[in-house]
Amino acid sequence: MESTGFTLIQGPPGTRKTKTILGIIGATLTTTKSRGIPIQIPGQRHSGQQQASVTVKPKRILVCAPSNAAVDELVLRLKGGIWNSSGEIFFPRIVVWDEVISSTVQCGI
């Protein structure tokens, strides 16, 4: 999932594009790299099993759609929570960048 490119998902109505996008978002935002095995440096004291501290940058993802209705549908589904990589419900932070936000979505942002 390390990429600087983009993914284009297109298809006719009813082909599970929205569910695919939600799955990709859930996996991308909640998957963390393995912490690995800490390296012991000779001459340094360590207490028991110490894990190396790893700073994880917050992940961000940009989702665009060709219509306001499609964006509204994605926002509503994201607000309801998505499954993360551990099989738990995850509620991502959502920012909608638009001059006019539909009344359906606006009530809960």
BARO-8260 format. One record per atom (N, C-alpha, C, O): residue in three letters; x, y, z; residue number from 1. Coordinates in nm, 2 decimals, m for minus. Example, Ala and Ser with C-alpha at 12.3 -4.5 7.8 and 13.67 -1.06 7.14 Angstrom:
// residues 2
  residuo       X       Y       Z  num
      ALA    1.32   m0.57    0.78    1
      ALA    1.23   m0.45    0.78    1
      ALA    1.32   m0.33    0.78    1
      ALA    1.42   m0.33    0.85    1
      SER    1.28   m0.22    0.71    2
      SER    1.37   m0.11    0.71    2
      SER    1.29    0.00    0.79    2
      SER    1.34    0.11    0.80    2
// end
This chain:
// residues 109
  residuo       X       Y       Z  num
      MET    0.08   m0.12    0.00    1
      MET    0.00    0.00    0.00    1
      MET    0.09    0.13    0.00    1
      MET    0.03    0.24    0.02    1
      GLU    0.21    0.11   m0.02    2
      GLU    0.30    0.23   m0.03    2
      GLU    0.30    0.27   m0.18    2
      GLU    0.36    0.20   m0.26    2
      SER    0.24    0.38   m0.21    3
      SER    0.23    0.42   m0.35    3
      SER    0.21    0.57   m0.36    3
      SER    0.15    0.64   m0.27    3
      THR    0.27    0.63   m0.46    4
      THR    0.25    0.77   m0.49    4
      THR    0.16    0.79   m0.60    4
      THR    0.13    0.91   m0.65    4
      GLY    0.10    0.69   m0.66    5
      GLY    0.01    0.69   m0.78    5
      GLY   m0.13    0.71   m0.73    5
      GLY   m0.16    0.75   m0.62    5
      PHE   m0.22    0.66   m0.82    6
      PHE   m0.36    0.67   m0.79    6
      PHE   m0.43    0.55   m0.85    6
      PHE   m0.37    0.48   m0.93    6
      THR   m0.55    0.52   m0.80    7
      THR   m0.63    0.41   m0.85    7
      THR   m0.76    0.47   m0.90    7
      THR   m0.83    0.55   m0.84    7
      LEU   m0.80    0.42   m1.02    8
      LEU   m0.92    0.46   m1.08    8
      LEU   m1.02    0.34   m1.08    8
      LEU   m0.98    0.23   m1.13    8
      ILE   m1.13    0.36   m1.02    9
      ILE   m1.23    0.26   m1.02    9
      ILE   m1.36    0.31   m1.09    9
      ILE   m1.41    0.41   m1.06    9
      GLN   m1.39    0.23   m1.20   10
      GLN   m1.51    0.27   m1.27   10
      GLN   m1.59    0.15   m1.32   10
      GLN   m1.53    0.04   m1.32   10
      GLY   m1.71    0.17   m1.35   11
      GLY   m1.80    0.06   m1.39   11
      GLY   m1.94    0.10   m1.39   11
      GLY   m1.98    0.20   m1.34   11
      PRO   m2.03    0.01   m1.44   12
      PRO   m2.17    0.04   m1.45   12
      PRO   m2.23    0.04   m1.31   12
      PRO   m2.17   m0.02   m1.21   12
      PRO   m2.35    0.09   m1.29   13
      PRO   m2.42    0.09   m1.16   13
      PRO   m2.44   m0.06   m1.11   13
      PRO   m2.46   m0.15   m1.19   13
      GLY   m2.42   m0.07   m0.98   14
      GLY   m2.45   m0.20   m0.92   14
      GLY   m2.33   m0.30   m0.92   14
      GLY   m2.35   m0.42   m0.90   14
      THR   m2.21   m0.25   m0.95   15
      THR   m2.10   m0.34   m0.96   15
      THR   m2.01   m0.33   m0.84   15
      THR   m1.89   m0.37   m0.84   15
      ARG   m2.06   m0.28   m0.72   16
      ARG   m1.99   m0.28   m0.60   16
      ARG   m1.87   m0.19   m0.59   16
      ARG   m1.77   m0.22   m0.52   16
      LYS   m1.87   m0.08   m0.67   17
      LYS   m1.76    0.02   m0.67   17
      LYS   m1.75    0.08   m0.53   17
      LYS   m1.64    0.09   m0.48   17
      THR   m1.86    0.12   m0.47   18
      THR   m1.86    0.19   m0.34   18
      THR   m1.81    0.10   m0.23   18
      THR   m1.72    0.14   m0.15   18
      LYS   m1.85   m0.03   m0.23   19
      LYS   m1.80   m0.12   m0.13   19
      LYS   m1.65   m0.15   m0.15   19
      LYS   m1.57   m0.16   m0.05   19
      THR   m1.60   m0.15   m0.27   20
      THR   m1.46   m0.17   m0.30   20
      THR   m1.38   m0.05   m0.25   20
      THR   m1.28   m0.07   m0.18   20
      ILE   m1.43    0.07   m0.27   21
      ILE   m1.37    0.19   m0.23   21
      ILE   m1.36    0.19   m0.07   21
      ILE   m1.26    0.23   m0.02   21
      LEU   m1.47    0.16   m0.01   22
      LEU   m1.47    0.16    0.14   22
      LEU   m1.37    0.05    0.19   22
      LEU   m1.31    0.08    0.30   22
      GLY   m1.36   m0.06    0.13   23
      GLY   m1.26   m0.16    0.17   23
      GLY   m1.12   m0.11    0.16   23
      GLY   m1.04   m0.14    0.24   23
      ILE   m1.09   m0.05    0.05   24
      ILE   m0.96    0.01    0.03   24
      ILE   m0.93    0.12    0.13   24
      ILE   m0.82    0.12    0.18   24
      ILE   m1.02    0.20    0.16   25
      ILE   m1.00    0.31    0.26   25
      ILE   m0.98    0.25    0.39   25
      ILE   m0.89    0.29    0.46   25
      GLY   m1.06    0.15    0.43   26
      GLY   m1.04    0.08    0.56   26
      GLY   m0.91    0.02    0.58   26
      GLY   m0.84    0.03    0.68   26
      ALA   m0.87   m0.05    0.47   27
      ALA   m0.74   m0.12    0.48   27
      ALA   m0.62   m0.02    0.48   27
      ALA   m0.52   m0.04    0.55   27
      THR   m0.63    0.08    0.40   28
      THR   m0.52    0.18    0.39   28
      THR   m0.51    0.26    0.52   28
      THR   m0.39    0.28    0.56   28
      LEU   m0.62    0.30    0.57   29
      LEU   m0.61    0.39    0.69   29
      LEU   m0.57    0.31    0.82   29
      LEU   m0.52    0.37    0.92   29
      THR   m0.60    0.19    0.83   30
      THR   m0.58    0.12    0.95   30
      THR   m0.47    0.01    0.95   30
      THR   m0.44   m0.05    1.06   30
      THR   m0.40   m0.01    0.84   31
      THR   m0.29   m0.11    0.84   31
      THR   m0.17   m0.04    0.88   31
      THR   m0.13    0.07    0.82   31
      THR   m0.10   m0.09    0.98   32
      THR    0.03   m0.04    1.02   32
      THR    0.14   m0.14    0.99   32
      THR    0.12   m0.26    0.99   32
      LYS    0.26   m0.08    0.98   33
      LYS    0.37   m0.17    0.95   33
      LYS    0.41   m0.25    1.08   33
      LYS    0.38   m0.20    1.19   33
      SER    0.47   m0.36    1.06   34
      SER    0.52   m0.44    1.18   34
      SER    0.62   m0.36    1.25   34
      SER    0.70   m0.29    1.20   34
      ARG    0.61   m0.37    1.39   35
      ARG    0.71   m0.30    1.47   35
      ARG    0.85   m0.36    1.46   35
      ARG    0.95   m0.29    1.50   35
      GLY    0.86   m0.48    1.42   36
      GLY    0.99   m0.54    1.41   36
      GLY    1.05   m0.59    1.54   36
      GLY    0.98   m0.58    1.64   36
      ILE    1.17   m0.63    1.54   37
      ILE    1.24   m0.67    1.66   37
      ILE    1.34   m0.57    1.70   37
      ILE    1.43   m0.53    1.61   37
      PRO    1.34   m0.52    1.82   38
      PRO    1.44   m0.42    1.86   38
      PRO    1.58   m0.47    1.86   38
      PRO    1.60   m0.59    1.89   38
      ILE    1.67   m0.39    1.82   39
      ILE    1.81   m0.43    1.81   39
      ILE    1.88   m0.40    1.95   39
      ILE    1.86   m0.29    2.00   39
      GLN    1.95   m0.50    2.00   40
      GLN    2.01   m0.47    2.13   40
      GLN    2.15   m0.42    2.10   40
      GLN    2.23   m0.49    2.03   40
      ILE    2.19   m0.31    2.16   41
      ILE    2.32   m0.25    2.14   41
      ILE    2.40   m0.29    2.26   41
      ILE    2.37   m0.27    2.37   41
      PRO    2.52   m0.35    2.23   42
      PRO    2.61   m0.39    2.34   42
      PRO    2.64   m0.28    2.43   42
      PRO    2.67   m0.17    2.39   42
      GLY    2.64   m0.31    2.56   43
      GLY    2.68   m0.21    2.66   43
      GLY    2.56   m0.13    2.71   43
      GLY    2.57   m0.05    2.81   43
      GLN    2.44   m0.14    2.65   44
      GLN    2.32   m0.07    2.70   44
      GLN    2.24   m0.16    2.78   44
      GLN    2.22   m0.28    2.74   44
      ARG    2.18   m0.11    2.88   45
      ARG    2.09   m0.19    2.97   45
      ARG    1.95   m0.19    2.90   45
      ARG    1.91   m0.09    2.84   45
      HIS    1.88   m0.30    2.92   46
      HIS    1.74   m0.30    2.87   46
      HIS    1.66   m0.39    2.97   46
      HIS    1.72   m0.48    3.03   46
      SER    1.54   m0.35    2.99   47
      SER    1.46   m0.42    3.09   47
      SER    1.36   m0.51    3.02   47
      SER    1.27   m0.46    2.95   47
      GLY    1.37   m0.63    3.03   48
      GLY    1.28   m0.73    2.97   48
      GLY    1.27   m0.71    2.82   48
      GLY    1.36   m0.69    2.75   48
      GLN    1.14   m0.73    2.78   49
      GLN    1.12   m0.72    2.64   49
      GLN    1.07   m0.58    2.60   49
      GLN    0.96   m0.54    2.63   49
      GLN    1.16   m0.50    2.55   50
      GLN    1.13   m0.36    2.51   50
      GLN    1.10   m0.35    2.37   50
      GLN    1.18   m0.40    2.29   50
      GLN    1.00   m0.28    2.33   51
      GLN    0.97   m0.26    2.18   51
      GLN    1.03   m0.13    2.14   51
      GLN    1.03   m0.03    2.21   51
      ALA    1.09   m0.13    2.02   52
      ALA    1.14   m0.01    1.96   52
      ALA    1.02    0.09    1.94   52
      ALA    0.92    0.05    1.89   52
      SER    1.04    0.21    1.97   53
      SER    0.94    0.31    1.95   53
      SER    0.94    0.35    1.80   53
      SER    1.04    0.38    1.75   53
      VAL    0.82    0.35    1.75   54
      VAL    0.80    0.38    1.60   54
      VAL    0.70    0.49    1.59   54
      VAL    0.59    0.48    1.65   54
      THR    0.74    0.60    1.52   55
      THR    0.65    0.71    1.50   55
      THR    0.57    0.68    1.37   55
      THR    0.63    0.66    1.26   55
      VAL    0.44    0.67    1.38   56
      VAL    0.36    0.64    1.27   56
      VAL    0.29    0.77    1.23   56
      VAL    0.21    0.83    1.30   56
      LYS    0.31    0.81    1.10   57
      LYS    0.25    0.94    1.05   57
      LYS    0.10    0.90    1.03   57
      LYS    0.07    0.80    0.98   57
      PRO    0.01    1.00    1.06   58
      PRO   m0.13    0.98    1.02   58
      PRO   m0.15    0.96    0.87   58
      PRO   m0.08    1.03    0.79   58
      LYS   m0.23    0.87    0.83   59
      LYS   m0.25    0.84    0.69   59
      LYS   m0.37    0.93    0.64   59
      LYS   m0.47    0.95    0.71   59
      ARG   m0.35    0.97    0.52   60
      ARG   m0.46    1.05    0.46   60
      ARG   m0.49    0.99    0.32   60
      ARG   m0.40    0.94    0.25   60
      ILE   m0.61    1.00    0.28   61
      ILE   m0.65    0.95    0.15   61
      ILE   m0.75    1.05    0.09   61
      ILE   m0.84    1.10    0.16   61
      LEU   m0.73    1.08   m0.04   62
      LEU   m0.82    1.17   m0.11   62
      LEU   m0.91    1.08   m0.20   62
      LEU   m0.86    1.00   m0.28   62
      VAL   m1.04    1.10   m0.19   63
      VAL   m1.14    1.03   m0.27   63
      VAL   m1.22    1.13   m0.35   63
      VAL   m1.27    1.23   m0.29   63
      CYS   m1.22    1.11   m0.48   64
      CYS   m1.30    1.20   m0.57   64
      CYS   m1.40    1.12   m0.64   64
      CYS   m1.38    1.00   m0.66   64
      ALA   m1.51    1.19   m0.68   65
      ALA   m1.61    1.12   m0.76   65
      ALA   m1.66    1.22   m0.87   65
      ALA   m1.65    1.34   m0.85   65
      PRO   m1.72    1.16   m0.97   66
      PRO   m1.77    1.25   m1.08   66
      PRO   m1.90    1.33   m1.05   66
      PRO   m1.93    1.42   m1.13   66
      SER   m1.96    1.29   m0.94   67
      SER   m2.09    1.36   m0.91   67
      SER   m2.10    1.39   m0.76   67
      SER   m2.04    1.32   m0.68   67
      ASN   m2.18    1.49   m0.73   68
      ASN   m2.20    1.52   m0.59   68
      ASN   m2.27    1.41   m0.52   68
      ASN   m2.25    1.38   m0.40   68
      ALA   m2.36    1.34   m0.59   69
      ALA   m2.44    1.23   m0.54   69
      ALA   m2.35    1.11   m0.50   69
      ALA   m2.36    1.05   m0.39   69
      ALA   m2.25    1.09   m0.58   70
      ALA   m2.15    0.98   m0.55   70
      ALA   m2.07    1.02   m0.43   70
      ALA   m2.04    0.93   m0.34   70
      VAL   m2.03    1.14   m0.42   71
      VAL   m1.95    1.19   m0.30   71
      VAL   m2.04    1.18   m0.17   71
      VAL   m1.99    1.13   m0.07   71
      ASP   m2.16    1.22   m0.18   72
      ASP   m2.25    1.21   m0.07   72
      ASP   m2.27    1.07   m0.02   72
      ASP   m2.27    1.04    0.10   72
      GLU   m2.28    0.98   m0.11   73
      GLU   m2.30    0.83   m0.08   73
      GLU   m2.18    0.78    0.00   73
      GLU   m2.19    0.71    0.10   73
      LEU   m2.06    0.82   m0.05   74
      LEU   m1.93    0.78    0.02   74
      LEU   m1.93    0.84    0.16   74
      LEU   m1.89    0.77    0.25   74
      VAL   m1.96    0.96    0.17   75
      VAL   m1.95    1.03    0.30   75
      VAL   m2.05    0.97    0.40   75
      VAL   m2.01    0.94    0.51   75
      LEU   m2.17    0.94    0.35   76
      LEU   m2.27    0.88    0.44   76
      LEU   m2.22    0.74    0.49   76
      LEU   m2.24    0.71    0.61   76
      ARG   m2.17    0.66    0.40   77
      ARG   m2.12    0.53    0.44   77
      ARG   m2.00    0.54    0.53   77
      ARG   m1.98    0.46    0.62   77
      LEU   m1.91    0.64    0.51   78
      LEU   m1.79    0.65    0.59   78
      LEU   m1.83    0.70    0.73   78
      LEU   m1.78    0.65    0.83   78
      LYS   m1.93    0.79    0.74   79
      LYS   m1.98    0.83    0.87   79
      LYS   m2.04    0.72    0.95   79
      LYS   m2.04    0.72    1.07   79
      GLY   m2.10    0.62    0.88   80
      GLY   m2.15    0.50    0.95   80
      GLY   m2.05    0.40    1.00   80
      GLY   m2.08    0.31    1.07   80
      GLY   m1.92    0.43    0.96   81
      GLY   m1.81    0.34    1.01   81
      GLY   m1.78    0.24    0.90   81
      GLY   m1.87    0.20    0.82   81
      ILE   m1.65    0.20    0.89   82
      ILE   m1.60    0.11    0.80   82
      ILE   m1.52    0.00    0.87   82
      ILE   m1.47    0.03    0.98   82
      TRP   m1.51   m0.11    0.81   83
      TRP   m1.43   m0.22    0.88   83
      TRP   m1.28   m0.19    0.86   83
      TRP   m1.24   m0.16    0.75   83
      ASN   m1.21   m0.21    0.97   84
      ASN   m1.06   m0.19    0.96   84
      ASN   m1.00   m0.32    0.93   84
      ASN   m1.06   m0.43    0.91   84
      SER   m0.86   m0.32    0.93   85
      SER   m0.79   m0.45    0.89   85
      SER   m0.80   m0.55    1.00   85
      SER   m0.76   m0.67    0.98   85
      SER   m0.85   m0.51    1.12   86
      SER   m0.86   m0.61    1.23   86
      SER   m1.00   m0.66    1.25   86
      SER   m1.03   m0.74    1.34   86
      GLY   m1.09   m0.62    1.16   87
      GLY   m1.23   m0.67    1.16   87
      GLY   m1.32   m0.59    1.26   87
      GLY   m1.43   m0.63    1.29   87
      GLU   m1.27   m0.47    1.30   88
      GLU   m1.35   m0.38    1.39   88
      GLU   m1.40   m0.26    1.31   88
      GLU   m1.35   m0.23    1.21   88
      ILE   m1.51   m0.20    1.36   89
      ILE   m1.56   m0.08    1.30   89
      ILE   m1.47    0.04    1.33   89
      ILE   m1.43    0.06    1.45   89
      PHE   m1.44    0.11    1.23   90
      PHE   m1.35    0.23    1.24   90
      PHE   m1.42    0.35    1.19   90
      PHE   m1.49    0.34    1.08   90
      PHE   m1.41    0.46    1.26   91
      PHE   m1.48    0.59    1.22   91
      PHE   m1.37    0.69    1.18   91
      PHE   m1.32    0.76    1.26   91
      PRO   m1.35    0.70    1.05   92
      PRO   m1.24    0.79    1.00   92
      PRO   m1.29    0.94    1.01   92
      PRO   m1.41    0.97    1.01   92
      ARG   m1.19    1.03    1.03   93
      ARG   m1.22    1.17    1.02   93
      ARG   m1.25    1.20    0.87   93
      ARG   m1.18    1.16    0.78   93
      ILE   m1.35    1.28    0.85   94
      ILE   m1.40    1.31    0.71   94
      ILE   m1.39    1.47    0.69   94
      ILE   m1.45    1.54    0.78   94
      VAL   m1.33    1.51    0.58   95
      VAL   m1.34    1.65    0.55   95
      VAL   m1.40    1.65    0.41   95
      VAL   m1.35    1.59    0.31   95
      VAL   m1.50    1.73    0.39   96
      VAL   m1.57    1.74    0.26   96
      VAL   m1.53    1.88    0.21   96
      VAL   m1.56    1.98    0.27   96
      TRP   m1.47    1.88    0.09   97
      TRP   m1.42    2.01    0.03   97
      TRP   m1.52    2.04   m0.09   97
      TRP   m1.50    1.99   m0.20   97
      ASP   m1.62    2.13   m0.06   98
      ASP   m1.71    2.16   m0.16   98
      ASP   m1.78    2.29   m0.12   98
      ASP   m1.79    2.32   m0.01   98
      GLU   m1.82    2.37   m0.22   99
      GLU   m1.88    2.49   m0.19   99
      GLU   m2.02    2.47   m0.14   99
      GLU   m2.07    2.55   m0.05   99
      VAL   m2.09    2.37   m0.19  100
      VAL   m2.23    2.34   m0.15  100
      VAL   m2.23    2.19   m0.10  100
      VAL   m2.20    2.10   m0.18  100
      ILE   m2.27    2.17    0.03  101
      ILE   m2.28    2.04    0.08  101
      ILE   m2.42    2.00    0.09  101
      ILE   m2.50    2.08    0.13  101
      SER   m2.46    1.88    0.04  102
      SER   m2.59    1.84    0.03  102
      SER   m2.65    1.84    0.17  102
      SER   m2.58    1.81    0.27  102
      SER   m2.78    1.86    0.19  103
      SER   m2.84    1.87    0.32  103
      SER   m2.84    1.73    0.38  103
      SER   m2.84    1.72    0.51  103
      THR   m2.84    1.62    0.31  104
      THR   m2.83    1.49    0.36  104
      THR   m2.70    1.46    0.44  104
      THR   m2.70    1.40    0.54  104
      VAL   m2.59    1.51    0.38  105
      VAL   m2.46    1.49    0.45  105
      VAL   m2.43    1.60    0.55  105
      VAL   m2.37    1.57    0.65  105
      GLN   m2.48    1.72    0.53  106
      GLN   m2.44    1.84    0.61  106
      GLN   m2.49    1.82    0.76  106
      GLN   m2.42    1.87    0.85  106
      CYS   m2.59    1.74    0.78  107
      CYS   m2.65    1.73    0.92  107
      CYS   m2.55    1.66    1.02  107
      CYS   m2.57    1.68    1.14  107
      GLY   m2.46    1.58    0.97  108
      GLY   m2.37    1.51    1.06  108
      GLY   m2.23    1.54    1.06  108
      GLY   m2.15    1.48    1.13  108
      ILE   m2.18    1.63    0.97  109
      ILE   m2.04    1.66    0.96  109
      ILE   m2.00    1.75    1.07  109
      ILE   m1.88    1.79    1.08  109
// end
